[in-house]
Amino acid sequence: MQKESESRVIRYRRPFRPDIGMILFFVILLYIVVSVISYVTSRRTEVYLVRTGSLSENAFYRGIALRDERTAVSARAGNVNYYNREGERIPVGGLLYTIDETGELMGYLDTEESQSADAEALAGLRADAIEYMRTFDPASFATVYDFRSGILTNAQKISNKTLLSQLRKAGTSIYRRSSRLSGIVAYSIDSCEEKTFESLTMQDFDTTGYQKTVLENGARVNEGDPVCRIVISENWQVAIHVDSAETAQRLADDGYVLVRFLRTGSEAWASVKSRSDEDGNYYVLLSFTQNMEEFLSDRFIDIEIITEEESGLKIPNSAITRGNFFLVPREYLTTGTGGQTGVLLEVYDDRGNPTTRFVPSAAYSEAGDTVYLSDNVLRAGEILDKRDSLEQFTLGEQAQLVGVYYINKGYPDFRQVEIIYQNEEYAVVKPDAVYGLQEYDYIVLHADSIDFDKGGR
């Protein structure tokens, strides 16, 4: 009996009753989560302060230095020794180098006389070090090795001058070579000494296989080996490759251009001529009458050609946009209550009778007797009435204006801009235009973050 009663027990389940408070909590939580995600992922309106600035059409090139230079070769085999600092002018008949065929000269290097140096020579070394520190570029670390070699070579030359005077007294026989030319002496070669503007090809501008050899003092040479360069003239050239015939012609038409040398920051005027080759490549030759000694050991030189510089209000390209506007005769503009500018739009009352309603609508630009009105408040096909006249105008023809979103009043409004010059990042626009910007105006940095057609105004 007990088992039978137990089997008749019915379990009671509480009916489901939704907790309104819990539901509201989850709804609010979901709303907060969605709002946070929307805020984080959406682009916020960033503001840019308009300031006066300038942009230039300057172009950057890596050019090849061309000089009137000769390579001197050794007349004997032995250890070569130099007595002139690099960049020093040597006269005709001046001592160019000596060849120690027997090694006698090296035996005198540790003597006390060979270690002395005059104040002028030491001042030259200091000047070299100061100039190197002034123009050092961490991005061109390879120049450290050129500087090291140059200092060691020049220091040895100073010692050699003292040593040579001692050897003359002792009567030691050393082969001496005098210069047959007058010019600036240099102690590096790169097999480009004979190149001319007419012989240049695109392969010559490829720096990947370029090699320069620094000629070291005391090094062993064979007869006929190069021992130094002599640059005869201080007139020199830098040849560059340009991207088009138009660029080459424009530079040649200028006659003279101002060039900035990027390594030193110095500037110089250059005369210009151009040519092309059979493969359709275009080259420009920049000829200088100064600064040659600054780049005596450089074959490839980075330059900037300075052309016209445009000044005005400098704004980022991201702020620039285009807007559609109705073309309306100026005579349809009128003034409403409070001095607002607008138009009289034809509408119909409850009885279907035509009447007019004033719609504020400022002009965004003008062209003669025509003004540009925003299509944000007006629609194509609507009819405008002229005040105190039966004449009407139907909205239809539109045109685009280039501008930015002006935000001084707390909301974005279109302002036309007239671009003077533009590069990849910025534009310079005309200042103080009637419908344009002024310095210290605030504009929207990213124009695509504003939907002007949906009530941006």
Phi, psi and omega in degrees: 000323181293321180294324181293322179290325180294326182288342179270004180289127179253125181281137183265128176249129180290129180298142182291122177235108182300138178274107183301322180297319180293320179298315179299321179300313181292325177296315179295319179298317179297319179297318180295317180298314180297319180296318180296315179298318180296321180293318183291319185274341183278150177279122179277152181287113178260146186249144180235133179271122183283128178229158176289137180202188181214155174226149178234161178268023184303140180241145182251138182219155168251113185253168179253125180282130178239129183226160172274090188229152179234145177260122177271137180246156183287136178273348181220171173260139180156198179268124182272141178226138184249158184225006179235141177288149176298134183091357179274140179278132179247132181277168173298129181091353178287153182292119183268312179195169172233156176241121177266097185282333186255347183089007181297320184298322181295334180288344181264358188294333183267004180285158183296325182295326184287347183267352182279152179211144181278166185296324181295319180294317179294324177297325177296319177296318178298319179297321178297317181294319180295317181295322179295317179297325181291324186255006184296134179238116181302335181286344179242065186293339181299337180293342177299319182290323176296320179295316179300313181297319180296317180295315180297317180294316181294322178297320179292325179295321178299315179295323181295324180299315178295319181294321182298321179295325178291322180292326177297320178294323182278349179078018180294138183271112177232137178287124181248134179242124178266154181282136177267354181232158172258130180177187180268129183269141179221150185241052173208149178224157181211013179069014178249010186295332184265000183291145177234166180299321182290335183266355183293143173232173179298329180297330180293338181272357178277113185273356185296324182259010183288137178225133176241134180251122176272125182273115187266142176295135179086358182289154178278129179231156174256164178300129181094352177287146177293140181237339177187171173244149173233118179268116190282321186241147175276352171282129183213174185222158170234121179261136179232157174258131179246162192277345185204164176294327180297317179296315179298317181292320180297317179293319180294323179294329179295331179082307178226142177227153177269128184242134174252128176273118190291328183291322184252340183082358180284157182234150179205150176275142180228140170280155190232139165214161186224164174203168175229164177247182184293338182270005179082022176266148185240135184233149178231135179252123178254118185254130184241157175242009180209173177072006183299317185293333178298331186239030184301323183263005181258135173259319178256128186231128178273126184229163173232124177270117186268115178247206185297141178246124183259135180242151180169209176272123185265121181228152178287148180297333181295340181275348186274137180218181176232144179229150178265136183221147176280141174267117187230138175301138183302329185293348179271354174284143179215177182243131180259193179298135179083007176082011179289143175270138179190198181227162176262110182266130179284126178227178180235141180277186184297336181267001179086011179272138180291140176212184181235152177227132180284128178240115178300129180199101181280153176283138180258346175189177179209155175215098185067239180265012181249139177242158180257120179246144185292139174275010177282333181245349179239157182233149178299138181096343178289155186248133177254141176256143175272135182298138178057036180205159176268000181287147180226161179221129179264125180293131180197296184294133181233161175211159181262148172237146174267131182195194179224171176262110180280134188228023181301328185269006178097349176226152183284135177222142184290138173227129179289144174231146176249109185282124177273314179207151184213137171242201186289337186244323187230165174227147172254124183244158182295128181278155171057031174290156184303317182251014187254210186258163171232159179300141180079008169290155175254134178230162177285128184293318181246103184297331182287356176274357181246131174256089186293330182289345181251044174087034178293345185262000000 
